[in-house]
Amino acid sequence: MKKNLHLSKLKNKQAVLVGVFPCDQESIIIQPSKYFDLRYLVARKTPEELWARQFLPQEKICLYSLSTKKPSLEKNDFGSILKHSDVTKVIKENKIKYLWLTVANKDRKQIYGVAKNHDFEVIGPNLVWQNNLENKIWFDQFLAENNLPKPSSQIINPTKSKVKISGRLVLQEAISDGGEGTFFINSKDDLQKILNRKNKNNPDYLLREFIPGKPCGITILCTPDIIALSPIREQCFSNKDGQDHIFAGIQWLPNSSIGRNKEPINKIFLRLGSILQEKGFLGFANVDFILSEGGAIKIIECNPRFSSSTTQIAINPNLISNIQAGNLIIERYIKKSLITPKKVLPIPQSEYSGSVLNLDIENGKRFKVKQTYPIGVYSFKNKDVKFVSPDIRQAQKDDQFIYFSTVDLNEIFRKNRAAGIITANFPLFDSSGNINSAGRMLSDYFDYDLKKS
């Protein structure tokens, strides 16, 4: 008995501490291993604390306080949290050496700067890789250099460039996401109007041909020893306030729906994964592409971070060849000697048709939250919604979904925004990418009862 206790203590000493934020849904699905243990960084006196205390180990919850200047968790991104809270002090006090979190391009510099100054590391691809892959101009040139399929394109500057490609076009800012910074062009006059409006700093843009077809996404899991693909998913968009292509969510596509396109998709994205692996990339590469009606594949962009689909990949490992992807990335990052013989894993057999839907508030320029709902797992049977559990890791059944939001009662917002997200094990969009009846019912159910203030 004493010998076993001694071995247990040795293992605990060897396990480094990784900090995760429960408000980053994907991160709490990670399971501790013999190489690392988890600490849950939770914002004090917020909906997140109320939720997390219901199911996470109390001794592993590390509370931090948001600044009075930015007391709302919903209005903070992680760069802002690191700046406007005492979380770095809490990280140091709890001897946390690594963070596992979503690193959006807009606050990446802030996050990595804070990490460097406070002696902890952010797990994932190195900063140069993240910046390059999310830069649409750099990535377009990377695709061309590696003979990967992409739309015809050119770099255009508002004052220096002439348009060399014709037809319907798409203009994109080099750094943008969620449909922002993307403009669909029907004529040269349209293009000139946008360039005249956007040329304050005289930046370069990517101008590419518009490819008609289904906008899709795929996840490439890449470590030194494994390349694995997810099934594909459709990117779903909406038109709001006259703006085209506002990201609304994703719909996973069963393998049976892509038919003979599966093999060329495998070939192209396993090759892209191999190139990334050779260059030392570690983590998730979420790649957007267009699947044309004729089956042509054109790669559009890459997001080297968590995406709206990552929660489902974490809960359902069968979506990535039964790999615990988060654990694998963390272990390969902190224990670089854990390398096994190389494996290349194509799109797994899957008929999964789950989805993710952003719950957007559209109620004028200023509104107050009058109704909130428990975070967690719900069931949806015969048009009836029932709360099941606060533990989102339990969302396993076909009729279940996760509702997640950190908006607080009486919180005031000044513009239209996504106030919550539904992650479902069933379709919320139809075959055309439009919200279906189930999606509309759930959008109506989670009504924040907003009133202009």
C-alpha atoms as one frame of an Amber mdcrd trajectory, in Angstrom:
protein
   0.000   0.000   0.000   2.791   2.420   0.912   4.626   1.599  -2.308   1.560
   2.408  -4.426   1.059   5.685  -2.576   4.689   6.603  -3.240   4.299   5.877
  -6.971   1.139   7.980  -7.032   2.995  10.916  -5.517   5.755  10.587  -8.095
   3.225  10.669 -10.931   1.550  13.744  -9.499   4.903  15.515  -9.282   5.627
  14.707 -12.915   2.247  15.965 -14.157   2.480  19.632 -15.113  -0.539  21.905
 -14.734  -2.527  23.104 -17.740  -4.984  25.956 -17.268  -8.269  25.935 -19.195
 -11.211  28.340 -19.250 -14.623  26.628 -18.910 -16.141  29.479 -20.952 -14.054
  28.024 -23.795 -16.323  24.972 -24.140 -13.855  22.791 -26.029 -11.214  22.985
 -23.330 -13.140  21.369 -20.467 -13.726  18.182 -22.451  -9.999  17.471 -22.093
  -9.242  14.712 -19.580  -6.220  14.837 -17.229  -3.488  12.319 -18.038  -0.366
  11.018 -16.335   1.536  13.822 -18.072  -0.648  16.775 -17.084  -3.416  17.815
 -14.734  -6.001  20.533 -15.243  -6.903  23.724 -13.430 -10.133  25.486 -14.350
  -9.796  29.275 -14.565 -13.222  30.663 -13.705 -14.394  34.281 -13.555 -15.704
  35.075 -10.071 -19.377  36.115  -9.662 -20.336  35.400 -13.274 -22.703  32.904
 -14.952 -19.579  30.840 -15.635 -18.897  30.350 -11.903 -22.508  29.376 -11.181
 -22.337  26.800 -13.968 -18.809  25.423 -13.370 -19.345  24.797  -9.645 -22.171
  22.378 -10.440 -19.970  19.692 -11.993 -16.237  20.501 -12.035 -13.953  19.343
  -9.162 -14.082  22.162  -6.624 -10.426  21.765  -5.645  -9.364  22.362  -9.261
 -11.370  25.555  -9.789  -9.167  28.662  -9.671 -11.195  31.857  -9.363 -10.049
  35.137 -10.847 -11.711  38.560 -10.780 -12.568  40.645 -13.815 -11.710  44.333
 -13.695 -14.481  46.743 -12.744 -13.743  48.441 -16.079 -14.755  45.261 -17.937
 -16.880  43.190 -15.529 -18.771  41.255 -18.225 -17.403  37.869 -19.250 -19.504
  37.917 -22.426 -17.930  41.191 -23.562 -14.343  40.029 -22.970 -12.228  37.924
 -25.288  -9.205  36.092 -23.895  -6.774  38.862 -24.741  -8.981  41.274 -22.835
  -9.411  38.841 -19.915  -5.651  38.553 -19.526  -5.396  42.347 -19.547  -8.470
  43.280 -17.490  -8.346  40.772 -14.624  -6.028  39.261 -12.042  -5.892  35.942
 -13.900  -2.109  36.123 -14.445  -1.664  36.368 -10.664  -3.933  33.329 -10.221
  -1.963  31.421 -12.885   1.291  32.113 -11.043  -0.112  31.285  -7.586  -1.398
  27.932  -8.834   1.854  27.093 -10.665   0.104  26.724 -14.017   2.701  26.343
 -16.766   0.505  26.094 -19.863  -2.798  27.459 -21.180  -5.095  25.635 -23.615
  -7.539  28.114 -25.133  -8.968  29.650 -28.287  -6.536  32.175 -29.743  -8.426
  34.458 -32.132  -6.356  36.517 -34.551  -7.527  39.837 -33.099  -6.072  39.155
 -29.634  -3.245  36.747 -30.480  -0.485  39.323 -29.989  -1.943  40.299 -26.608
  -2.183  36.681 -25.402   1.342  35.696 -26.423   2.793  38.913 -25.035   1.193
  38.309 -21.635   2.318  34.663 -21.666   5.923  35.667 -22.320   5.894  38.310
 -19.583   4.351  35.963 -16.993   6.315  32.785 -17.678   3.646  30.450 -19.057
   3.120  28.993 -22.525   0.138  28.825 -24.868  -0.302  25.331 -26.313  -0.691
  25.175 -30.079   1.052  26.143 -33.309   3.824  28.694 -32.985   2.895  32.336
 -33.380   4.451  32.750 -36.836   2.443  29.821 -38.216  -0.797  31.148 -36.769
  -0.266  34.629 -38.186   0.723  33.338 -41.616  -2.034  30.763 -42.060  -4.790
  33.196 -41.063  -3.460  35.855 -43.425  -5.529  35.281 -46.555  -2.906  36.743
 -48.887  -0.088  34.629 -47.401  -2.227  31.479 -47.426  -3.305  32.032 -51.045
   0.361  32.248 -52.068   1.172  29.177 -49.933  -1.507  27.184 -51.799  -0.106
  28.298 -55.158   3.475  27.402 -54.192   2.372  23.904 -53.167   0.102  23.298
 -56.183  -3.006  22.947 -54.045  -6.356  23.798 -55.699  -7.581  27.355 -55.160
  -9.585  30.018 -57.021  -7.864  32.320 -59.511  -6.740  35.385 -57.590  -4.576
  38.472 -57.399  -3.336  40.876 -54.762  -4.951  44.258 -55.236  -4.157  47.660
 -53.788  -6.769  50.454 -53.928  -4.388  52.962 -55.530  -1.865  50.864 -57.441
  -3.474  47.762 -58.909  -5.482  46.923 -62.000  -8.070  44.153 -61.949  -6.775
  41.193 -63.949  -9.546  38.665 -63.305 -13.137  38.934 -64.501 -16.602  37.688
 -63.647 -18.144  37.621 -60.197 -15.427  38.247 -57.610 -14.745  38.131 -53.875
 -12.648  40.799 -52.135 -11.099  39.878 -48.777  -9.130  41.754 -46.185  -5.923
  39.909 -45.333  -6.960  39.483 -41.687 -10.653  38.921 -40.981 -13.027  36.204
 -39.778 -16.690  35.261 -39.384 -17.581  36.729 -42.778 -16.376  40.186 -41.750
 -13.988  41.757 -44.218 -15.349  39.665 -47.109 -17.194  41.420 -49.946 -18.986
  39.851 -52.904 -18.442  41.821 -56.095 -20.800  41.799 -59.075 -19.207  44.594
 -61.113 -16.117  46.782 -61.353 -18.199  49.684 -60.035 -19.033  47.649 -56.912
 -15.353  46.861 -56.453 -14.288  50.475 -56.806 -16.901  51.674 -54.313 -15.649
  49.228 -51.682 -11.997  50.040 -52.337 -12.715  53.765 -52.089 -14.433  53.165
 -48.772 -11.764  50.860 -47.343  -8.477  52.478 -48.400  -7.686  54.679 -45.380
  -4.415  52.865 -44.715  -3.936  51.804 -48.329  -3.700  48.053 -47.534  -3.409
  45.143 -49.934  -6.436  42.880 -50.422  -6.951  39.431 -51.874  -9.227  39.498
 -54.910 -10.360  36.070 -56.108 -12.901  34.585 -58.434 -16.258  33.630 -56.956
 -16.731  29.846 -57.022 -20.388  28.738 -57.007 -20.973  25.690 -54.845 -21.279
  24.477 -51.272 -19.058  26.266 -48.707 -17.459  23.531 -46.620 -14.952  23.041
 -43.850 -12.710  20.219 -42.690 -10.416  19.798 -39.685  -6.858  18.551 -40.092
  -5.374  17.273 -36.828  -1.612  17.511 -37.141   1.107  16.316 -34.749   4.645
  15.040 -35.435   3.297  11.481 -35.680  -0.354  11.790 -36.780  -2.317  13.407
 -39.592  -6.063  12.865 -39.240  -9.046  14.328 -41.071 -12.553  14.966 -39.806
 -15.693  14.477 -41.901 -16.667  17.603 -43.811 -19.213  20.157 -42.690 -21.168
  22.829 -44.483 -20.555  26.456 -43.534 -23.937  28.156 -43.123 -24.452  31.890
 -43.561 -27.244  34.414 -43.279 -28.025  37.846 -44.649 -28.493  40.481 -41.939
 -28.838  44.236 -42.166 -28.026  44.053 -45.865 -24.729  42.228 -45.249 -24.118
  39.008 -47.141 -22.355  36.034 -45.647 -22.701  36.566 -41.902 -21.602  33.290
 -40.317 -24.626  31.487 -38.800 -23.178  28.077 -37.930 -22.158  24.715 -39.339
 -23.868  21.504 -40.392 -21.922  18.218 -40.415 -22.424  16.271 -43.648 -22.852
  12.472 -43.556 -20.364  10.632 -45.760 -23.250   9.305 -47.843 -24.080  12.867
 -48.904 -20.664  13.550 -50.460 -20.405  10.274 -52.388 -17.542  10.110 -54.874
 -16.154  13.456 -53.688 -14.784  11.775 -50.562 -11.645  10.379 -52.199 -10.425
  13.611 -53.864 -11.145  15.466 -50.596  -9.045  12.885 -48.740  -6.210  13.190
 -51.244  -6.064  17.000 -51.189  -6.317  17.517 -47.441  -4.034  14.655 -46.430
  -1.459  16.241 -48.721  -1.999  19.634 -47.078  -1.668  17.934 -43.686   1.584
  16.315 -44.787   3.018  19.690 -45.839   2.025  21.214 -42.495   3.499  18.261
 -40.600   6.803  18.533 -42.474   7.003  22.189 -41.472   6.432  21.409 -37.782
   2.793  22.477 -37.429   1.096  21.182 -34.248  -2.637  21.491 -33.604  -5.901
  21.935 -35.493  -5.968  23.411 -38.986  -9.587  24.202 -39.865  -9.723  24.695
 -43.617 -12.576  26.270 -45.587 -13.162  25.225 -49.179 -15.800  25.313 -51.895
 -17.191  22.058 -53.283 -18.618  22.962 -56.679 -21.626  21.275 -58.237 -19.271
  19.469 -60.603 -17.136  18.178 -57.723 -14.229  20.620 -58.083 -12.533  21.525
 -54.788 -11.133  25.015 -54.221  -9.424  25.851 -50.921 -10.293  29.300 -49.557
  -8.748  29.880 -46.126  -7.325  28.291 -42.979  -7.929  28.933 -39.268  -5.205
  27.311 -37.102  -7.213  27.279 -33.846 -10.397  26.002 -32.225 -13.448  26.465
 -34.430 -17.201  26.200 -33.919 -16.893  22.468 -34.681 -14.160  21.659 -32.142
 -16.585  20.960 -29.276 -18.238  18.181 -31.283 -14.883  16.686 -32.279 -13.928
  16.668 -28.583 -17.185  15.058 -27.402 -17.361  12.622 -30.351 -13.833  11.275
 -31.006 -15.246   9.099 -33.804 -15.291  12.330 -35.846 -11.477  12.240 -35.870
 -10.697   8.486 -36.087 -11.396   7.908 -32.361  -8.528  10.147 -31.272  -8.766
  12.236 -28.111  -7.480  15.152 -30.160  -7.078  17.748 -27.413  -5.187  15.357
 -25.158  -2.950  14.322 -28.042  -1.990  17.913 -28.903  -1.332  18.849 -25.271
   0.796  15.768 -24.623   2.826  16.227 -27.819   3.412  19.878 -26.889   4.549
  19.387 -23.297   6.227  15.983 -23.747   7.908  16.118 -27.141   9.474  12.681
 -26.663   6.009  11.053 -26.897   6.275  10.265 -30.588   4.866   7.032 -32.046
   5.141   5.560 -35.582   3.488   7.889 -38.077  -0.176   7.412 -38.941  -2.182
   8.966 -41.759  -5.919   8.780 -41.102  -8.400   9.830 -43.812 -12.004  10.945
 -43.323 -13.567   8.403 -40.932 -16.769   6.519 -41.636 -19.461   8.818 -40.288
 -23.129   9.563 -40.816 -23.135  12.228 -38.099 -25.399  15.169 -38.934 -24.977
  17.397 -35.895 -24.796  21.173 -36.166 -23.867  24.445 -34.492 -26.124  27.516
 -34.513 -25.265  31.029 -33.355 -28.081  32.642 -31.379 -28.080  36.160 -32.733
 -29.844  39.070 -31.098 -31.361  41.480 -33.593 -33.191  44.144 -31.667 -31.892
  47.575 -32.476 -28.769  49.381 -31.390 -29.154  49.048 -27.633 -30.821  46.316
 -25.595 -30.982  44.768 -22.145 -31.044  41.046 -21.329 -34.287  40.259 -19.503
 -34.069  36.463 -19.525 -31.200  33.986 -19.107 -31.056  30.185 -19.256 -28.938
  27.508 -17.540 -25.794  26.494 -19.413 -25.650  22.794 -20.178 -27.180  19.825
 -21.972 -30.818  19.862 -23.096 -33.020  17.332 -24.857 -35.313  18.190 -27.770
 -38.110  15.650 -28.225 -41.440  16.217 -29.954 -40.820  19.976 -29.955 -40.293
  19.869 -26.173 -37.097  21.332 -24.660 -35.867  19.956 -21.311 -32.746  20.717
 -19.293 -30.709  17.536 -18.656 -27.361  18.386 -17.028 -24.887  21.245 -16.537
 -22.062  18.916 -17.641 -21.692  19.495 -21.384 -19.479  16.408 -21.664 -22.669
  14.348 -21.276 -24.193  15.513 -24.585 -24.077  12.073 -26.201 -27.635  11.243
 -27.296 -29.072  11.959 -30.738 -31.802  14.243 -29.370 -29.488  16.340 -27.180
 -27.847  19.723 -27.619 -25.648  22.085 -25.615 -26.822  25.598 -24.869 -23.989
  27.947 -23.958 -24.039  31.643 -23.111 -22.355  33.840 -20.519 -24.710  36.828
 -20.869 -25.846  38.122 -17.499 -29.270  39.296 -16.401 -29.823  43.014 -17.121
 -26.608  43.181 -19.135 -26.756  45.892 -21.794 -25.390  45.463 -25.300 -24.949
  48.240 -27.800 -25.149  46.378 -31.087 -26.455  43.217 -32.701 -24.394  40.209
 -31.687 -24.370  36.456 -31.058 -25.427  36.103 -27.417 -25.300  32.316 -27.266
 -24.571  29.163 -29.206 -26.366  25.840 -29.675 -24.268  22.740 -30.379 -26.642
  19.955 -31.412 -26.425  16.261 -32.269 -29.100  16.759 -34.944 -29.529  19.076
 -37.963 -30.405  22.738 -37.428 -29.974  23.644 -41.114 -31.511  22.211 -44.270
 -29.700  20.855 -47.334 -29.364  24.398 -48.708 -27.657  25.674 -45.562 -30.708
  27.603 -44.331 -31.957  27.320 -40.762 -34.588  24.558 -40.509 -37.711  24.234
 -38.337 -35.774  22.770 -35.376 -33.286  25.630 -35.570 -36.085  28.197 -35.642
 -37.851  26.560 -32.682 -34.712  26.587 -30.551 -33.906  30.166 -31.573 -37.401
  31.146 -30.443 -37.123  29.127 -27.221 -33.948  30.893 -26.088 -35.582  34.293
 -26.225 -33.673  36.830 -24.169 -36.827  38.984 -23.944 -34.873  42.019 -24.990
 -36.214  45.519 -24.597 -34.594  48.682 -25.860 -33.302  50.689 -22.930
